[in-house]
Amino acid sequence: MTVKKALITGITGQDGSYLGELLLEKGYQVHGTARQVPASVRQRCDGQRGKPHLHYGDLTDGARLVGLLEKIR
């Protein structure tokens, strides 16, 4: 059985963190992108069960996003 994977852009935001938590509860392997942000903001992800894999980057960096997609595939 293959594990379902999800990539959430902006996972440290309110909507992204709630979506990440929901998908973790459903058994997904969750990856999220975030800009370099203070530790206080990243704590939204730290409280989630199973903790998502955080990747730092900006949506305007296409090469980094392509590399990330290949990595989590």
N, C-alpha and C positions, 0 to 999 in steps of 0.2 A: 504494500500500500504506500503510495507516494504522499508526502506531506504537502498540503496546499501552502503556497507562499503568497504574501501580500507585500507590496511596496507602497508606503504612505508618505507622500510629500508633506512636509510641514507637521511632522508627528508630534512636535513639542507644543503645538497650539492646542486650543481647547477641543476643537472637533477632531483633529488628528489623534489626540491622546485617547479620546473616548472610542474612536473607531479601532485604534490599536488594541485597547483593552477588550473590546467585543470580539475581535478576530482571534486574540490569544485564547479567550475562553472557548472559542469554537475549534481550537486545535491548530490554527494556522501558525506558520513560522512567519513572524512579522519583522519586516525591515522598514526603517523610516529614515528619511532625509531631514536634515536640519542644518540651518546656518550655524556658524559658531555663536553659541549663546551662553549666557551665564549659567552656572550650576543650579541656581534657584529655578530657572525655567526648565532645565533638563529633568528636574525632580518629578515632573508630571509623568515621565516615562518610568522612572525608577520604582514607582509604586505599583506598577502593573505586574500581575502574575506572569511568570515566564519571561519577563523583560524582553522587549523588542531589541533587535540589533540596530544600533544607531550608526548612521553614515553621515559624515559631514560634507556639505557641498551646497551649491547654489543651482537653481534650475536653469540659469543662463549658461552653465558650463556643460554643454552637450556631451563632450568627450568623457567627462567624469560620470555622467548618467549612463551612457552606453556601457562603460566599464563596470558600473555597479550592477546593471541588469545582467550582464554576462556572468558576473561573480555569483549572484544569488540564484541564477537559473539552475 
